[in-house]
Amino acid sequence: MKTVVAITGSSGVIYGVSLLRRCPGEKYLIVSRWGKEVLNHELSSSVKELQPHVKAVFSDDDLSGPLASGSNRYDALVIMPCSISTLAKIANGLADTLITRAAQVALKERMKVVVGIRETPWSSIILENALKLSREGVTIMPISPPWYQNPSSMEEVVDGFTDKVLKVLELPVEGGWRSEQLY
């Protein structure tokens, strides 16, 4: 599976990093300018430290990058965390960065798109933008970690939500709430 992971400037960058580390297959990374700032601020990390987990890293300001074209197929685009600004741009057809252009390509080519929004509360405008994208087939996933497995560490909390994203991508994940009971 080829997965594009985009990290924007919203708080919660740890979720994008968890996905990069745990998602199998080929991964490509785009980090916005503000995503780099949040990566440094929240995790004292850099894009360079994420490179071992991906096949390639693309600059968000490079609209000539291969992810800007539908000719370069991938299976899924996951934007996590997705800022409200990025959500609004995608919902309104703006493609002024590689992240927003890749999203427009994924939408027009009917690829799987998952958007993880960590910010809260949501205004009516945010809700409308999320609804627009949901109607286009985008999976909107407010970053809300599950607690039913009684996590005992921050890593388990983050990985619990990452598991939910991996399941949405139809990738194998062990466990889950009452996973032993199939009806």
DRENPA-3360 file (N, C-alpha, C; in nm, 2 decimals, always signed):
BEGIN
1 = MKTVVAIT = +0.08/-0.12/+0.00/+0.00/+0.00/+0.00/+0.09/+0.12/+0.00 ~ +0.05/+0.22/-0.08/+0.12/+0.35/-0.09/+0.04/+0.45/-0.01 ~ +0.09/+0.51/+0.09/+0.02/+0.61/+0.17/+0.10/+0.74/+0.18 ~ +0.03/+0.85/+0.15/+0.08/+0.98/+0.17/+0.04/+1.03/+0.31 ~ +0.13/+1.07/+0.39/+0.10/+1.12/+0.52/+0.14/+1.27/+0.52 ~ +0.04/+1.36/+0.55/+0.07/+1.50/+0.56/+0.05/+1.55/+0.70 ~ +0.14/+1.63/+0.75/+0.14/+1.69/+0.88/+0.13/+1.84/+0.87 ~ +0.02/+1.90/+0.92/+0.00/+2.04/+0.91/+0.03/+2.10/+1.05;
9 = GSSGVIYG = +0.01/+2.23/+1.06/+0.04/+2.31/+1.18/-0.05/+2.30/+1.30 ~ -0.14/+2.21/+1.30/-0.23/+2.19/+1.42/-0.15/+2.12/+1.53 ~ -0.19/+2.14/+1.65/-0.14/+2.06/+1.76/-0.18/+1.92/+1.75 ~ -0.10/+1.83/+1.80/-0.13/+1.69/+1.80/-0.04/+1.61/+1.70 ~ +0.08/+1.67/+1.67/+0.17/+1.61/+1.57/+0.21/+1.47/+1.61 ~ +0.20/+1.43/+1.73/+0.24/+1.30/+1.78/+0.15/+1.19/+1.71 ~ +0.03/+1.23/+1.67/-0.05/+1.13/+1.60/+0.00/+1.10/+1.46 ~ +0.04/+1.20/+1.39/+0.10/+1.19/+1.26/+0.23/+1.10/+1.26;
17 = VSLLRRCP = +0.31/+1.13/+1.36/+0.43/+1.06/+1.38/+0.40/+0.91/+1.41 ~ +0.31/+0.88/+1.50/+0.27/+0.75/+1.53/+0.22/+0.67/+1.40 ~ +0.15/+0.74/+1.32/+0.10/+0.68/+1.20/+0.22/+0.64/+1.11 ~ +0.31/+0.74/+1.10/+0.43/+0.71/+1.01/+0.51/+0.59/+1.06 ~ +0.52/+0.57/+1.19/+0.60/+0.46/+1.25/+0.52/+0.33/+1.23 ~ +0.39/+0.33/+1.24/+0.31/+0.21/+1.25/+0.25/+0.16/+1.12 ~ +0.23/+0.25/+1.02/+0.16/+0.22/+0.90/+0.26/+0.13/+0.81 ~ +0.21/+0.02/+0.77/+0.29/-0.06/+0.68/+0.29/-0.01/+0.54;
25 = GEKYLIVS = +0.38/-0.06/+0.45/+0.39/-0.03/+0.31/+0.47/+0.10/+0.28 ~ +0.46/+0.14/+0.16/+0.53/+0.26/+0.12/+0.46/+0.39/+0.17 ~ +0.54/+0.47/+0.23/+0.49/+0.60/+0.29/+0.57/+0.71/+0.23 ~ +0.49/+0.82/+0.20/+0.55/+0.95/+0.15/+0.50/+1.05/+0.25 ~ +0.59/+1.15/+0.28/+0.56/+1.25/+0.38/+0.57/+1.39/+0.32 ~ +0.47/+1.47/+0.36/+0.47/+1.62/+0.33/+0.44/+1.68/+0.47 ~ +0.53/+1.78/+0.51/+0.51/+1.85/+0.63/+0.50/+2.00/+0.59 ~ +0.39/+2.07/+0.64/+0.38/+2.21/+0.61/+0.48/+2.29/+0.69;
33 = RWGKEVLN = +0.50/+2.41/+0.66/+0.60/+2.50/+0.73/+0.56/+2.50/+0.88 ~ +0.43/+2.52/+0.91/+0.39/+2.52/+1.05/+0.39/+2.39/+1.11 ~ +0.37/+2.28/+1.03/+0.38/+2.15/+1.08/+0.52/+2.12/+1.13 ~ +0.62/+2.17/+1.06/+0.76/+2.16/+1.11/+0.78/+2.23/+1.24 ~ +0.72/+2.35/+1.26/+0.73/+2.42/+1.38/+0.67/+2.35/+1.50 ~ +0.55/+2.29/+1.47/+0.48/+2.21/+1.58/+0.56/+2.09/+1.61 ~ +0.61/+2.02/+1.51/+0.69/+1.90/+1.53/+0.81/+1.93/+1.63 ~ +0.87/+2.05/+1.60/+0.98/+2.09/+1.69/+0.93/+2.13/+1.83;
41 = HELSSSVK = +0.82/+2.20/+1.83/+0.77/+2.25/+1.96/+0.72/+2.14/+2.05 ~ +0.64/+2.05/+1.99/+0.57/+1.95/+2.07/+0.65/+1.82/+2.10 ~ +0.74/+1.79/+2.00/+0.82/+1.67/+2.02/+0.97/+1.69/+2.02 ~ +1.01/+1.81/+2.00/+1.16/+1.84/+1.99/+1.22/+1.75/+1.88 ~ +1.15/+1.74/+1.77/+1.19/+1.66/+1.66/+1.19/+1.74/+1.53 ~ +1.23/+1.67/+1.42/+1.24/+1.74/+1.29/+1.20/+1.64/+1.18 ~ +1.18/+1.69/+1.07/+1.15/+1.60/+0.95/+1.26/+1.50/+0.93 ~ +1.39/+1.54/+0.95/+1.50/+1.46/+0.93/+1.49/+1.33/+1.01;
49 = ELQPHVKA = +1.44/+1.34/+1.13/+1.42/+1.23/+1.22/+1.31/+1.13/+1.17 ~ +1.22/+1.18/+1.09/+1.11/+1.10/+1.04/+1.15/+1.03/+0.91 ~ +1.25/+1.07/+0.84/+1.29/+1.02/+0.71/+1.31/+0.87/+0.71 ~ +1.36/+0.80/+0.82/+1.38/+0.66/+0.81/+1.25/+0.58/+0.80 ~ +1.13/+0.65/+0.83/+1.00/+0.58/+0.82/+0.93/+0.60/+0.69 ~ +0.99/+0.67/+0.60/+0.92/+0.70/+0.47/+1.02/+0.67/+0.35 ~ +0.95/+0.65/+0.24/+1.03/+0.64/+0.11/+1.08/+0.77/+0.06 ~ +1.00/+0.88/+0.08/+1.05/+1.01/+0.03/+0.97/+1.12/+0.11;
57 = VFSDDDLS = +1.04/+1.23/+0.12/+0.98/+1.35/+0.19/+0.97/+1.46/+0.08 ~ +0.85/+1.52/+0.07/+0.83/+1.63/-0.03/+0.81/+1.76/+0.04 ~ +0.85/+1.87/-0.02/+0.83/+2.00/+0.04/+0.69/+2.05/+0.01 ~ +0.63/+2.10/+0.11/+0.49/+2.15/+0.09/+0.48/+2.26/-0.01 ~ +0.59/+2.34/-0.03/+0.58/+2.45/-0.12/+0.62/+2.41/-0.27 ~ +0.65/+2.28/-0.29/+0.68/+2.23/-0.42/+0.56/+2.18/-0.50 ~ +0.49/+2.27/-0.57/+0.37/+2.22/-0.64/+0.41/+2.14/-0.77 ~ +0.54/+2.13/-0.80/+0.57/+2.04/-0.91/+0.61/+1.90/-0.86;
65 = GPLASGSN = +0.59/+1.87/-0.73/+0.62/+1.74/-0.68/+0.53/+1.64/-0.74 ~ +0.57/+1.51/-0.74/+0.50/+1.41/-0.81/+0.36/+1.39/-0.75 ~ +0.34/+1.42/-0.62/+0.21/+1.40/-0.56/+0.10/+1.50/-0.60 ~ +0.15/+1.60/-0.68/+0.06/+1.70/-0.73/-0.01/+1.66/-0.86 ~ +0.01/+1.53/-0.91/-0.05/+1.49/-1.03/-0.12/+1.35/-1.01 ~ -0.23/+1.34/-1.07/-0.30/+1.21/-1.06/-0.23/+1.10/-1.14 ~ -0.13/+1.13/-1.21/-0.05/+1.03/-1.28/+0.03/+0.95/-1.19 ~ +0.05/+1.00/-1.07/+0.13/+0.93/-0.97/+0.04/+0.88/-0.86;
73 = RYDALVIM = -0.02/+0.76/-0.88/-0.12/+0.70/-0.80/-0.07/+0.66/-0.66 ~ -0.15/+0.68/-0.56/-0.12/+0.63/-0.43/-0.26/+0.58/-0.38 ~ -0.25/+0.50/-0.27/-0.37/+0.44/-0.22/-0.45/+0.53/-0.12 ~ -0.38/+0.61/-0.04/-0.45/+0.68/+0.06/-0.37/+0.81/+0.09 ~ -0.44/+0.91/+0.13/-0.38/+1.04/+0.18/-0.44/+1.05/+0.32 ~ -0.35/+1.06/+0.42/-0.39/+1.09/+0.56/-0.33/+1.22/+0.60 ~ -0.41/+1.31/+0.64/-0.36/+1.44/+0.69/-0.39/+1.44/+0.84 ~ -0.28/+1.43/+0.91/-0.29/+1.42/+1.06/-0.17/+1.47/+1.13;
81 = PCSISTLA = -0.19/+1.57/+1.21/-0.31/+1.65/+1.23/-0.34/+1.74/+1.11 ~ -0.46/+1.77/+1.09/-0.51/+1.86/+0.99/-0.56/+1.99/+1.05 ~ -0.49/+2.10/+1.01/-0.54/+2.22/+1.07/-0.67/+2.26/+1.01 ~ -0.74/+2.35/+1.08/-0.87/+2.40/+1.03/-0.85/+2.48/+0.90 ~ -0.74/+2.55/+0.89/-0.71/+2.62/+0.76/-0.69/+2.52/+0.65 ~ -0.62/+2.41/+0.67/-0.60/+2.31/+0.56/-0.74/+2.25/+0.53 ~ -0.82/+2.22/+0.63/-0.95/+2.16/+0.60/-1.03/+2.26/+0.52 ~ -1.03/+2.39/+0.55/-1.11/+2.49/+0.47/-1.06/+2.50/+0.33;
89 = KIANGLAD = -0.93/+2.50/+0.31/-0.87/+2.51/+0.17/-0.92/+2.39/+0.09 ~ -0.91/+2.27/+0.15/-0.95/+2.15/+0.07/-1.10/+2.15/+0.04 ~ -1.18/+2.19/+0.14/-1.32/+2.19/+0.12/-1.37/+2.29/+0.02 ~ -1.29/+2.39/+0.00/-1.33/+2.50/-0.10/-1.24/+2.49/-0.22 ~ -1.17/+2.38/-0.25/-1.11/+2.36/-0.38/-0.98/+2.44/-0.40 ~ -0.92/+2.49/-0.29/-0.79/+2.56/-0.30/-0.68/+2.46/-0.30 ~ -0.58/+2.48/-0.39/-0.46/+2.39/-0.40/-0.34/+2.47/-0.41 ~ -0.31/+2.55/-0.31/-0.19/+2.64/-0.31/-0.07/+2.58/-0.24;
97 = TLITRAAQ = -0.07/+2.46/-0.19/+0.04/+2.39/-0.13/+0.04/+2.25/-0.19 ~ +0.15/+2.18/-0.17/+0.15/+2.04/-0.21/+0.05/+1.95/-0.13 ~ +0.03/+1.99/+0.00/-0.07/+1.91/+0.08/-0.21/+1.93/+0.02 ~ -0.25/+2.06/+0.00/-0.38/+2.08/-0.05/-0.40/+2.04/-0.20 ~ -0.29/+2.04/-0.28/-0.30/+1.99/-0.41/-0.31/+1.84/-0.41 ~ -0.24/+1.77/-0.33/-0.25/+1.63/-0.32/-0.39/+1.59/-0.28 ~ -0.45/+1.66/-0.19/-0.59/+1.64/-0.15/-0.68/+1.65/-0.27 ~ -0.66/+1.76/-0.34/-0.75/+1.78/-0.46/-0.74/+1.67/-0.56;
105 = VALKERMK = -0.61/+1.62/-0.58/-0.59/+1.51/-0.67/-0.66/+1.38/-0.62 ~ -0.64/+1.36/-0.49/-0.70/+1.24/-0.43/-0.85/+1.24/-0.44 ~ -0.91/+1.36/-0.42/-1.06/+1.38/-0.44/-1.10/+1.35/-0.58 ~ -1.03/+1.41/-0.68/-1.08/+1.40/-0.82/-1.05/+1.25/-0.87 ~ -0.95/+1.19/-0.81/-0.92/+1.05/-0.86/-0.99/+0.95/-0.77 ~ -1.07/+0.99/-0.68/-1.15/+0.90/-0.59/-1.06/+0.81/-0.50 ~ -0.95/+0.86/-0.46/-0.86/+0.79/-0.37/-0.91/+0.80/-0.22 ~ -0.87/+0.72/-0.14/-0.91/+0.73/+0.01/-0.84/+0.84/+0.07;
113 = VVVGIRET = -0.92/+0.93/+0.14/-0.86/+1.04/+0.21/-0.92/+1.04/+0.36 ~ -0.82/+1.05/+0.45/-0.86/+1.06/+0.59/-0.80/+1.19/+0.65 ~ -0.89/+1.26/+0.72/-0.85/+1.39/+0.78/-0.86/+1.38/+0.93 ~ -0.75/+1.39/+1.00/-0.76/+1.39/+1.15/-0.75/+1.53/+1.21 ~ -0.86/+1.57/+1.26/-0.87/+1.71/+1.32/-0.86/+1.70/+1.47 ~ -0.76/+1.77/+1.52/-0.74/+1.77/+1.67/-0.80/+1.89/+1.73 ~ -0.82/+2.00/+1.66/-0.87/+2.13/+1.72/-1.01/+2.11/+1.77 ~ -1.05/+2.19/+1.87/-1.18/+2.19/+1.92/-1.20/+2.31/+2.01;
121 = PWSSIILE = -1.31/+2.37/+2.02/-1.44/+2.33/+1.96/-1.45/+2.36/+1.81 ~ -1.55/+2.32/+1.74/-1.57/+2.35/+1.60/-1.68/+2.45/+1.58 ~ -1.66/+2.55/+1.50/-1.76/+2.65/+1.47/-1.85/+2.59/+1.36 ~ -1.96/+2.66/+1.33/-2.04/+2.61/+1.22/-1.97/+2.61/+1.09 ~ -1.88/+2.70/+1.07/-1.80/+2.70/+0.94/-1.71/+2.57/+0.93 ~ -1.65/+2.54/+1.04/-1.57/+2.41/+1.04/-1.65/+2.29/+1.02 ~ -1.77/+2.29/+1.08/-1.86/+2.17/+1.06/-1.90/+2.17/+0.92 ~ -1.93/+2.28/+0.86/-1.98/+2.28/+0.72/-1.86/+2.23/+0.62;
129 = NALKLSRE = -1.74/+2.28/+0.65/-1.63/+2.23/+0.57/-1.61/+2.08/+0.59 ~ -1.62/+2.03/+0.71/-1.60/+1.89/+0.73/-1.72/+1.81/+0.66 ~ -1.84/+1.87/+0.66/-1.95/+1.80/+0.60/-1.93/+1.80/+0.44 ~ -1.88/+1.91/+0.39/-1.85/+1.91/+0.24/-1.76/+1.80/+0.20 ~ -1.65/+1.78/+0.28/-1.55/+1.68/+0.25/-1.61/+1.54/+0.28 ~ -1.69/+1.52/+0.38/-1.75/+1.39/+0.41/-1.84/+1.35/+0.29 ~ -1.91/+1.45/+0.24/-2.00/+1.42/+0.12/-1.92/+1.38/+0.00 ~ -1.79/+1.42/-0.01/-1.70/+1.38/-0.12/-1.63/+1.25/-0.09;
137 = GVTIMPIS = -1.66/+1.18/+0.02/-1.60/+1.05/+0.05/-1.49/+1.06/+0.15 ~ -1.45/+1.18/+0.20/-1.34/+1.19/+0.29/-1.39/+1.14/+0.43 ~ -1.30/+1.06/+0.49/-1.33/+1.02/+0.63/-1.28/+1.12/+0.72 ~ -1.37/+1.19/+0.80/-1.33/+1.29/+0.89/-1.32/+1.22/+1.03 ~ -1.20/+1.23/+1.09/-1.17/+1.16/+1.22/-1.12/+1.26/+1.32 ~ -1.21/+1.32/+1.39/-1.17/+1.41/+1.50/-1.08/+1.32/+1.59 ~ -0.96/+1.38/+1.63/-0.86/+1.30/+1.70/-0.92/+1.29/+1.85 ~ -0.97/+1.17/+1.87/-1.04/+1.14/+2.00/-1.00/+1.00/+2.03;
145 = PPWYQNPS = -0.89/+0.98/+2.11/-0.84/+0.85/+2.14/-0.94/+0.76/+2.22 ~ -0.95/+0.63/+2.19/-1.03/+0.54/+2.26/-0.97/+0.51/+2.40 ~ -1.06/+0.49/+2.49/-1.02/+0.46/+2.63/-1.06/+0.32/+2.67 ~ -1.13/+0.24/+2.59/-1.18/+0.12/+2.63/-1.08/+0.01/+2.66 ~ -0.95/+0.03/+2.62/-0.85/-0.07/+2.64/-0.77/-0.03/+2.77 ~ -0.82/+0.07/+2.84/-0.75/+0.12/+2.96/-0.60/+0.15/+2.94 ~ -0.57/+0.24/+2.85/-0.43/+0.27/+2.83/-0.36/+0.31/+2.96 ~ -0.23/+0.27/+2.97/-0.15/+0.31/+3.09/-0.04/+0.40/+3.06;
153 = SMEEVVDG = -0.03/+0.45/+2.93/+0.08/+0.54/+2.90/+0.02/+0.63/+2.78 ~ +0.09/+0.74/+2.76/+0.06/+0.83/+2.65/+0.08/+0.76/+2.52 ~ +0.18/+0.68/+2.51/+0.20/+0.60/+2.39/+0.08/+0.51/+2.35 ~ +0.03/+0.45/+2.45/-0.09/+0.36/+2.43/-0.21/+0.44/+2.39 ~ -0.23/+0.56/+2.45/-0.34/+0.65/+2.41/-0.33/+0.69/+2.26 ~ -0.21/+0.73/+2.22/-0.19/+0.77/+2.08/-0.20/+0.66/+1.99 ~ -0.14/+0.54/+2.02/-0.15/+0.42/+1.94/-0.29/+0.37/+1.93 ~ -0.37/+0.39/+2.03/-0.51/+0.35/+2.02/-0.59/+0.43/+1.91;
161 = FTDKVLKV = -0.56/+0.56/+1.90/-0.62/+0.63/+1.79/-0.56/+0.59/+1.65 ~ -0.43/+0.57/+1.65/-0.36/+0.53/+1.53/-0.42/+0.40/+1.48 ~ -0.45/+0.31/+1.57/-0.51/+0.18/+1.53/-0.64/+0.21/+1.46 ~ -0.72/+0.31/+1.51/-0.85/+0.34/+1.44/-0.83/+0.39/+1.30 ~ -0.72/+0.47/+1.28/-0.69/+0.52/+1.14/-0.65/+0.40/+1.06 ~ -0.56/+0.31/+1.11/-0.52/+0.20/+1.03/-0.63/+0.11/+0.99 ~ -0.73/+0.10/+1.08/-0.85/+0.02/+1.04/-0.93/+0.08/+0.93 ~ -0.94/+0.22/+0.94/-1.01/+0.29/+0.83/-0.94/+0.27/+0.70;
169 = LELPVEGG = -0.81/+0.26/+0.70/-0.73/+0.24/+0.58/-0.74/+0.09/+0.54 ~ -0.81/+0.01/+0.61/-0.83/-0.13/+0.59/-0.69/-0.21/+0.60 ~ -0.61/-0.17/+0.69/-0.49/-0.23/+0.72/-0.50/-0.32/+0.85 ~ -0.43/-0.43/+0.86/-0.45/-0.52/+0.97/-0.40/-0.45/+1.10 ~ -0.49/-0.46/+1.20/-0.46/-0.42/+1.34/-0.52/-0.52/+1.43 ~ -0.44/-0.56/+1.53/-0.48/-0.65/+1.63/-0.56/-0.58/+1.74 ~ -0.66/-0.65/+1.80/-0.73/-0.59/+1.91/-0.84/-0.49/+1.87 ~ -0.88/-0.42/+1.97/-0.99/-0.33/+1.95/-1.10/-0.37/+2.06;
177 = WRSEQLY = -1.20/-0.28/+2.07/-1.30/-0.30/+2.16/-1.38/-0.43/+2.13 ~ -1.38/-0.52/+2.22/-1.45/-0.64/+2.21/-1.42/-0.72/+2.08 ~ -1.30/-0.71/+2.04/-1.26/-0.77/+1.91/-1.28/-0.92/+1.91 ~ -1.28/-0.98/+2.02/-1.30/-1.13/+2.03/-1.45/-1.17/+2.00 ~ -1.54/-1.08/+2.01/-1.68/-1.11/+1.99/-1.73/-1.06/+1.85 ~ -1.74/-1.15/+1.76/-1.79/-1.12/+1.63/-1.93/-1.17/+1.62 ~ -2.02/-1.08/+1.57/-2.16/-1.12/+1.57/-2.20/-1.16/+1.43;
% end
